[in-house]
Amino acid sequence: MATTYNTTSGDYTLTVNGGTGTFTINAANTIFNGNVTQTGNLTTVDDFIVVAANNTGTVTNMGLLAQTGASTFAGLRFNTTANVWQISANVAGNGAPVTAYANILTTASVTAAAGANTQIQFNNSGAFGANAALTYNFFTNTLSLQGYQVLGNVASPPSTPSNAVALYNSTVGGGGTGVYVLSSSVNDELVSKAKAIIYGIIF
């Protein structure tokens, strides 16, 4: 059957069953030359929607726009130069950024934790940094800085540290502080100023 062409000099509207019917086109491919405006939800049974289908490598950004106002849009695009998906809450009608696009972080793009297990993370020139001199052990509730251990309130003295000093809080004793120092040579309560004055007078 020969190709058929129909031309109209004005708008052409096809209404099916008063606007409530279903219009079906049985064709291998359907081509629309010009803009397509969809009223209502768009439903497709295809697994993927392809944009920039005629791209031969010259188009570096392609994606979708959401109209957020009378003349404002939000954008989702794939940047082939950066090889990453990007979003912007404010773009022009052609997808150009008004507010710069930001990369969408993925598991692969998130920077892994720095250092070894228990080392505390810190900002190191915009990247995660860590150091063996600054650690926290969740299981023993121990914060270590340069080999000095600081513990929270504990029921019993911690193990004597090796080549370090541990400070911990426990029951207030004769020193009047409840803050104790523990090392290989001493395990005693730090004395408050008031107690030190009294002891100085007595002794």
FIFIDREN-258344 format. One record per residue (C-alpha): residue number from 0; residue in three letters; x, y negated, z. Coordinates in pm, whole numbers, plus 32768, in hexadecimal, padded with zeros to 4 digits. Each point is the difference from the previous one (the first is absolute). Layout:
<node i="NUM" aa="ALA" X="X" Y="Y" Z="Z"/>
...
// end
This chain:
<node i="0" aa="MET" X="8000" Y="8000" Z="8000"/>
<node i="1" aa="ALA" X="8085" Y="7EAB" Z="7FA0"/>
<node i="2" aa="THR" X="805C" Y="7EF8" Z="8104"/>
<node i="3" aa="THR" X="7EDD" Y="7F18" Z="8051"/>
<node i="4" aa="TYR" X="8021" Y="7E8E" Z="8052"/>
<node i="5" aa="ASN" X="7EEC" Y="7F27" Z="8094"/>
<node i="6" aa="THR" X="802A" Y="7E89" Z="8021"/>
<node i="7" aa="THR" X="7F28" Y="7F02" Z="80B4"/>
<node i="8" aa="SER" X="8020" Y="7E86" Z="7FFC"/>
<node i="9" aa="GLY" X="7F96" Y="7FDC" Z="816E"/>
<node i="10" aa="ASP" X="7FFC" Y="80BC" Z="8148"/>
<node i="11" aa="TYR" X="7F89" Y="8168" Z="7FF2"/>
<node i="12" aa="THR" X="7F50" Y="809E" Z="8129"/>
<node i="13" aa="LEU" X="7F93" Y="8169" Z="801A"/>
<node i="14" aa="THR" X="7F08" Y="804C" Z="8117"/>
<node i="15" aa="VAL" X="7FB2" Y="8166" Z="805A"/>
<node i="16" aa="ASN" X="7EB6" Y="8049" Z="80B1"/>
<node i="17" aa="GLY" X="7FDA" Y="7EA0" Z="8080"/>
<node i="18" aa="GLY" X="8161" Y="7FFB" Z="808B"/>
<node i="19" aa="THR" X="7FD6" Y="813D" Z="80CF"/>
<node i="20" aa="GLY" X="8060" Y="8106" Z="7EFE"/>
<node i="21" aa="THR" X="814D" Y="80A3" Z="7FAE"/>
<node i="22" aa="PHE" X="80C0" Y="7FA2" Z="7EC8"/>
<node i="23" aa="THR" X="80E6" Y="8119" Z="7F8D"/>
<node i="24" aa="ILE" X="810F" Y="7FF1" Z="7EF7"/>
<node i="25" aa="ASN" X="808C" Y="814D" Z="7F8B"/>
<node i="26" aa="ALA" X="8152" Y="7FB0" Z="7F6B"/>
<node i="27" aa="ALA" X="8165" Y="8070" Z="8024"/>
<node i="28" aa="ASN" X="8071" Y="7E97" Z="802C"/>
<node i="29" aa="THR" X="7F48" Y="7EB9" Z="8038"/>
<node i="30" aa="ILE" X="80B2" Y="7EBD" Z="7FA0"/>
<node i="31" aa="PHE" X="7F90" Y="7EA6" Z="8071"/>
<node i="32" aa="ASN" X="80AB" Y="7ED9" Z="7F59"/>
<node i="33" aa="GLY" X="7FDE" Y="7EDD" Z="80F2"/>
<node i="34" aa="ASN" X="7FB3" Y="7FD5" Z="816E"/>
<node i="35" aa="VAL" X="7F18" Y="80F5" Z="80AC"/>
<node i="36" aa="THR" X="7F22" Y="7F8B" Z="811D"/>
<node i="37" aa="GLN" X="7F72" Y="810B" Z="80E5"/>
<node i="38" aa="THR" X="7EC9" Y="7FBB" Z="80D0"/>
<node i="39" aa="GLY" X="7FDD" Y="80F5" Z="811E"/>
<node i="40" aa="ASN" X="80ED" Y="8113" Z="8067"/>
<node i="41" aa="LEU" X="80E8" Y="809C" Z="7F01"/>
<node i="42" aa="THR" X="800E" Y="817B" Z="801A"/>
<node i="43" aa="THR" X="80F3" Y="80DD" Z="7F45"/>
<node i="44" aa="VAL" X="8039" Y="8177" Z="8007"/>
<node i="45" aa="ASP" X="8168" Y="7FD8" Z="7F8F"/>
<node i="46" aa="ASP" X="811B" Y="8041" Z="80F4"/>
<node i="47" aa="PHE" X="80BC" Y="7EC3" Z="7FA0"/>
<node i="48" aa="ILE" X="7FA7" Y="7EA6" Z="7F7D"/>
<node i="49" aa="VAL" X="810D" Y="7F8B" Z="7F0D"/>
<node i="50" aa="VAL" X="8053" Y="7E8D" Z="7FE4"/>
<node i="51" aa="ALA" X="80F1" Y="7F66" Z="7F04"/>
<node i="52" aa="ALA" X="7FC7" Y="8137" Z="7F2E"/>
<node i="53" aa="ASN" X="80AE" Y="7F63" Z="7ED3"/>
<node i="54" aa="ASN" X="813A" Y="7FAB" Z="80C5"/>
<node i="55" aa="THR" X="813F" Y="8068" Z="7F4E"/>
<node i="56" aa="GLY" X="80E2" Y="7F87" Z="8116"/>
<node i="57" aa="THR" X="7FE6" Y="7E89" Z="7FCA"/>
<node i="58" aa="VAL" X="7EF4" Y="7FCA" Z="810B"/>
<node i="59" aa="THR" X="80A5" Y="8003" Z="8156"/>
<node i="60" aa="ASN" X="7ED1" Y="7FC0" Z="80DD"/>
<node i="61" aa="MET" X="7EAB" Y="80A3" Z="7FE7"/>
<node i="62" aa="GLY" X="7EE9" Y="8040" Z="80F6"/>
<node i="63" aa="LEU" X="7EAA" Y="7F98" Z="807F"/>
<node i="64" aa="LEU" X="7F62" Y="7EB9" Z="8073"/>
<node i="65" aa="ALA" X="7EEF" Y="7FCA" Z="8101"/>
<node i="66" aa="GLN" X="7F40" Y="7EB8" Z="7FDE"/>
<node i="67" aa="THR" X="7FF0" Y="7F65" Z="815B"/>
<node i="68" aa="GLY" X="7F55" Y="7EB9" Z="7FA6"/>
<node i="69" aa="ALA" X="7F85" Y="7F2D" Z="7EE0"/>
<node i="70" aa="SER" X="8160" Y="7FE5" Z="7F71"/>
<node i="71" aa="THR" X="80DB" Y="80C0" Z="80F5"/>
<node i="72" aa="PHE" X="8084" Y="8162" Z="7FE9"/>
<node i="73" aa="ALA" X="80C7" Y="8103" Z="80C1"/>
<node i="74" aa="GLY" X="80EC" Y="80E2" Z="7F43"/>
<node i="75" aa="LEU" X="8086" Y="8161" Z="8007"/>
<node i="76" aa="ARG" X="8112" Y="8042" Z="7F04"/>
<node i="77" aa="PHE" X="811D" Y="80EA" Z="7FAA"/>
<node i="78" aa="ASN" X="814A" Y="7F4F" Z="7FC4"/>
<node i="79" aa="THR" X="80D0" Y="80D0" Z="7F10"/>
<node i="80" aa="THR" X="8138" Y="7F30" Z="8040"/>
<node i="81" aa="ALA" X="7FFA" Y="8042" Z="8178"/>
<node i="82" aa="ASN" X="7F5B" Y="8154" Z="7FC6"/>
<node i="83" aa="VAL" X="7F08" Y="7FC3" Z="811B"/>
<node i="84" aa="TRP" X="7E90" Y="7FB4" Z="803F"/>
<node i="85" aa="GLN" X="7FBC" Y="7E9D" Z="8077"/>
<node i="86" aa="ILE" X="7ED9" Y="7F37" Z="808A"/>
<node i="87" aa="SER" X="7FA7" Y="7E91" Z="801F"/>
<node i="88" aa="ALA" X="7ED0" Y="7F5E" Z="80A0"/>
<node i="89" aa="ASN" X="800C" Y="7ED8" Z="7F10"/>
<node i="90" aa="VAL" X="8044" Y="8021" Z="7E8B"/>
<node i="91" aa="ALA" X="7F8D" Y="7F57" Z="7EC1"/>
<node i="92" aa="GLY" X="7EFD" Y="8092" Z="7F16"/>
<node i="93" aa="ASN" X="8114" Y="809D" Z="7F2E"/>
<node i="94" aa="GLY" X="80A2" Y="80A6" Z="812E"/>
<node i="95" aa="ALA" X="811C" Y="7F03" Z="8020"/>
<node i="96" aa="PRO" X="8056" Y="7FC4" Z="816F"/>
<node i="97" aa="VAL" X="7F8A" Y="7EC9" Z="80B4"/>
<node i="98" aa="THR" X="8075" Y="80A0" Z="8142"/>
<node i="99" aa="ALA" X="812B" Y="80E0" Z="7FBE"/>
<node i="100" aa="TYR" X="7FBF" Y="8173" Z="7FDC"/>
<node i="101" aa="ALA" X="8083" Y="80D8" Z="811D"/>
<node i="102" aa="ASN" X="8078" Y="8165" Z="7FDF"/>
<node i="103" aa="ILE" X="7F1D" Y="810F" Z="8089"/>
<node i="104" aa="LEU" X="80D2" Y="80C8" Z="80F5"/>
<node i="105" aa="THR" X="8004" Y="8177" Z="7FD6"/>
<node i="106" aa="THR" X="80A4" Y="8114" Z="80C6"/>
<node i="107" aa="ALA" X="8122" Y="7FF9" Z="7F0D"/>
<node i="108" aa="SER" X="802E" Y="7E87" Z="801B"/>
<node i="109" aa="VAL" X="7FEE" Y="7FE0" Z="817A"/>
<node i="110" aa="THR" X="815B" Y="7FE7" Z="8094"/>
<node i="111" aa="ALA" X="8055" Y="8125" Z="80DF"/>
<node i="112" aa="ALA" X="8064" Y="7FC9" Z="8169"/>
<node i="113" aa="ALA" X="816C" Y="7FA8" Z="802F"/>
<node i="114" aa="GLY" X="80FA" Y="80B5" Z="80DD"/>
<node i="115" aa="ALA" X="7FDA" Y="8142" Z="80C2"/>
<node i="116" aa="ASN" X="7EE4" Y="8082" Z="80D8"/>
<node i="117" aa="THR" X="7FAE" Y="7F22" Z="8133"/>
<node i="118" aa="GLN" X="80BA" Y="7ED1" Z="7F73"/>
<node i="119" aa="ILE" X="7F2C" Y="7EC3" Z="8017"/>
<node i="120" aa="GLN" X="7FB0" Y="7F50" Z="7EB8"/>
<node i="121" aa="PHE" X="8050" Y="7E90" Z="7FCF"/>
<node i="122" aa="ASN" X="7FFB" Y="7F05" Z="7EE5"/>
<node i="123" aa="ASN" X="8150" Y="800D" Z="7F52"/>
<node i="124" aa="SER" X="7FF9" Y="7EF4" Z="7EEF"/>
<node i="125" aa="GLY" X="7EA3" Y="8066" Z="7F92"/>
<node i="126" aa="ALA" X="803D" Y="8177" Z="8018"/>
<node i="127" aa="PHE" X="7FDE" Y="80FC" Z="8118"/>
<node i="128" aa="GLY" X="8139" Y="8019" Z="80D5"/>
<node i="129" aa="ALA" X="8063" Y="80E0" Z="8123"/>
<node i="130" aa="ASN" X="8129" Y="8038" Z="80E4"/>
<node i="131" aa="ALA" X="8069" Y="8118" Z="80E7"/>
<node i="132" aa="ALA" X="8031" Y="7EFE" Z="8115"/>
<node i="133" aa="LEU" X="7E8A" Y="7FB3" Z="800C"/>
<node i="134" aa="THR" X="7F1E" Y="812F" Z="8031"/>
<node i="135" aa="TYR" X="7EB8" Y="8067" Z="80A1"/>
<node i="136" aa="ASN" X="7FAC" Y="8163" Z="8066"/>
<node i="137" aa="PHE" X="7E84" Y="8029" Z="8011"/>
<node i="138" aa="PHE" X="8010" Y="814B" Z="80BA"/>
<node i="139" aa="THR" X="80E0" Y="7F84" Z="8119"/>
<node i="140" aa="ASN" X="7F7C" Y="7E99" Z="7FFC"/>
<node i="141" aa="THR" X="8167" Y="7F85" Z="7FDE"/>
<node i="142" aa="LEU" X="806F" Y="7EBE" Z="7F56"/>
<node i="143" aa="SER" X="8178" Y="7FFB" Z="7FC5"/>
<node i="144" aa="LEU" X="80CF" Y="7ECD" Z="7FA2"/>
<node i="145" aa="GLN" X="8177" Y="801F" Z="7FCA"/>
<node i="146" aa="GLY" X="8006" Y="8135" Z="80DB"/>
<node i="147" aa="TYR" X="7F40" Y="7F5C" Z="811F"/>
<node i="148" aa="GLN" X="7EB6" Y="80AA" Z="804A"/>
<node i="149" aa="VAL" X="7EC9" Y="7F47" Z="8071"/>
<node i="150" aa="LEU" X="7ED8" Y="80CC" Z="8078"/>
<node i="151" aa="GLY" X="7EA3" Y="7FA7" Z="8071"/>
<node i="152" aa="ASN" X="7F62" Y="805E" Z="814B"/>
<node i="153" aa="VAL" X="806C" Y="8165" Z="804D"/>
<node i="154" aa="ALA" X="7F9D" Y="80F3" Z="8113"/>
<node i="155" aa="SER" X="815F" Y="807E" Z="8033"/>
<node i="156" aa="PRO" X="815E" Y="7F89" Z="7F9E"/>
<node i="157" aa="PRO" X="8064" Y="8058" Z="7E9B"/>
<node i="158" aa="SER" X="812D" Y="80D5" Z="7FB0"/>
<node i="159" aa="THR" X="814D" Y="7F55" Z="8033"/>
<node i="160" aa="PRO" X="8066" Y="7F6A" Z="7EB0"/>
<node i="161" aa="SER" X="8154" Y="8044" Z="7F68"/>
<node i="162" aa="ASN" X="80E1" Y="7ECE" Z="7FE4"/>
<node i="163" aa="ALA" X="7ED7" Y="7F18" Z="803A"/>
<node i="164" aa="VAL" X="7F22" Y="7F60" Z="8105"/>
<node i="165" aa="ALA" X="7E8C" Y="8041" Z="8022"/>
<node i="166" aa="LEU" X="7F0C" Y="7F06" Z="8098"/>
<node i="167" aa="TYR" X="7EB2" Y="8085" Z="8071"/>
<node i="168" aa="ASN" X="7ED8" Y="7F96" Z="80D5"/>
<node i="169" aa="SER" X="7F86" Y="80D7" Z="811F"/>
<node i="170" aa="THR" X="7F7E" Y="7FE1" Z="8164"/>
<node i="171" aa="VAL" X="8077" Y="7EC6" Z="80B4"/>
<node i="172" aa="GLY" X="8106" Y="805A" Z="8103"/>
<node i="173" aa="GLY" X="80EC" Y="7F46" Z="80E6"/>
<node i="174" aa="GLY" X="8078" Y="7F1D" Z="7EEC"/>
<node i="175" aa="GLY" X="7EA6" Y="7F6D" Z="7FD6"/>
<node i="176" aa="THR" X="7FF8" Y="800D" Z="7E83"/>
<node i="177" aa="GLY" X="7FA7" Y="8161" Z="7F93"/>
<node i="178" aa="VAL" X="80FF" Y="7FD7" Z="7EE8"/>
<node i="179" aa="TYR" X="8112" Y="8104" Z="8009"/>
<node i="180" aa="VAL" X="814F" Y="8024" Z="7F55"/>
<node i="181" aa="LEU" X="8085" Y="8157" Z="7FA8"/>
<node i="182" aa="SER" X="8157" Y="805D" Z="7F7E"/>
<node i="183" aa="SER" X="8106" Y="810B" Z="8036"/>
<node i="184" aa="SER" X="8079" Y="7F46" Z="8137"/>
<node i="185" aa="VAL" X="7EC6" Y="7F63" Z="809A"/>
<node i="186" aa="ASN" X="7E8B" Y="8039" Z="8028"/>
<node i="187" aa="ASP" X="7F72" Y="7EE5" Z="80CF"/>
<node i="188" aa="GLU" X="7EF6" Y="7EF3" Z="800D"/>
<node i="189" aa="LEU" X="8054" Y="7E9F" Z="7F94"/>
<node i="190" aa="VAL" X="7FDD" Y="7F0F" Z="8126"/>
<node i="191" aa="SER" X="7F1F" Y="7ECF" Z="7FF3"/>
<node i="192" aa="LYS" X="8079" Y="7EA6" Z="8065"/>
<node i="193" aa="ALA" X="7F2F" Y="8003" Z="813F"/>
<node i="194" aa="LYS" X="8081" Y="8154" Z="8068"/>
<node i="195" aa="ALA" X="8165" Y="7F9B" Z="7FAD"/>
<node i="196" aa="ILE" X="7FE6" Y="7ED1" Z="80E8"/>
<node i="197" aa="ILE" X="7F78" Y="80D7" Z="811A"/>
<node i="198" aa="TYR" X="810C" Y="8108" Z="7FD2"/>
<node i="199" aa="GLY" X="810B" Y="7EF1" Z="7FF3"/>
<node i="200" aa="ILE" X="7F8B" Y="7F77" Z="814F"/>
<node i="201" aa="ILE" X="7FEB" Y="8157" Z="80A1"/>
<node i="202" aa="PHE" X="8146" Y="8088" Z="7F7D"/>
// end
